[in-house]
Amino acid sequence: MRCFLFILFLHVGSIAASSQDDLFIRSTVERLKNAKDYSLKVAEAMPGDKYGFRPTPAEMSFGGMLMHMAENLLYISTEFVSTDKGKAMGTMPTDSSKANTIKTLSAAYDAAIATVVALPKENLADSVAFFAGKITKMQMINILSDHQTHHRGQLIVYLRLNGIVPPRYIAW
């Protein structure tokens, strides 16, 4: 009887963990879709002739930061989250116009979302080597979100420094 109860306990625990993994992936996809929508609104708010704006010489330009966000979305999703090791990130475009930057950022979000959707939930706990040491794919997904949120916050300041009211925040 004790053996049966123990096996039942393990099975129920496994179902609960699986359900939490499903919830994590679903909420991550929703958060990334909302982040994409908000980031694109921020990108649209800045006039194209201000994409070279930087508050100080040491800072990235507005357009450069958007391209950095796109590159990071692709880098983390292809190098650390994806289970398809043959998937290459590709090269970033050199056209830094407003239209191309927005197109590139949108495509990068789509690629990151597709990678998270395709990730088998069993792989969330897989370890990957990162500059800060070994961390899980789940932690990499959190870093992906944190990084783009950090830079989008900077872009809000860039908008305000140019007298532009940022778009209303879209929460996750």
Secondary structure, 3 states (H helix, E strand, C coil): CHHHHHHHHHHHHHHHHHHHHHHHHHHHHHHHHHHHHHHHHHHHHCCHHHCCCCCCCCCCCHHHHHHHHHHHHHHHHHHHHCCCCCCCCCCCCCCCCHHHHHHHHHHHHHHHHHHHHHCCHHHCCCEEEECCEEEEHHHHHHHHHHHHHHHHHHHHHHHHHCCCCCCCCCCC
